[in-house]
Amino acid sequence: MERRAREILSVARPILLEDGFQALSMDRVASQMEYAKGTIYNHFPNKEEIVLALAVQGMKLRRALFAKAVEQPGGSRHRLACVGAACEFFVSNCFDDFRIEQLLRQVNIWDKTSEHRQNTIREYETSCIGLVSTVVQAAVESGELQPPPGMDPPEIVFGFWAICYGSQVLAHSSPGLKEVGIPDFGRAMRIHLNSLCNGFGWQPFMNWQQHIELMDSVHQQLSSDFHQIITSQREDQ
């Protein structure tokens, strides 16, 4: 059953990415697999469920990258930079997964899926936030960060998530960024993330040039490990 479900997803994935959600249908998947359509329905009640199942694959991969990032040695701000590198690496090297994840945000897709798979999506998001929250908590315990009164680690993580994820979505959905004076969205995103760290008083303080150099350094440090994670995950799929 699991093998056949993976086969269905492997057939549906290129249809969705190359031809779009409207072109994805249970009939088309069944035809390409030479299965009866009822076989497809035994695994997925509709094509919206297929989209969520594909999104889970990508979110599982992101969580694995985050887990690798937060286990790195060094101070909390260095480990946070490793998480930032994982975010950048995911979008650069798993862009199709990033695209699929955008689809599940659409109400007409989300509302037609099962509570079980919706909960799976929520669990992966919660897990990623939890991993980054451990870095924030470590910063608090070490004295490298003194958060504003009443602000918990997940709320601090939300700020970084909003800047990073939001920047990546805008960069790939807004064709006019260069025209408004943002020729390099990655650089701009890094500068804003560094400013947020400094604004929270997260030690050690860095100017934006130091932060960019740190990000380049951790990318070099983790690139091989990140690629191995992707290879391993793809083999499991």
Secondary structure, 3 states (H helix, E strand, C coil): CHHHHHHHHHHHHHHHHHHCHHHCCHHHHHHHHCCCHHHHHHHCCCHHHHHHHHHHHHHHHHHHHHHHHHCCCCCHHHHHHHHHHHHHHHHHHCHHHHHHHHHCCCHHHHCCCCHHHHHHHHHHHHHHHHHHHHHHHHHHHHCCCCCCCCCCHHHHHHHHHHHHHHHHHHHCCCCCCHHHCCCCHHHHHHHHHHHHHHHCCCCCCCCHHHHHHHHHHHHHHHHHHHHHHHHHHHHHC
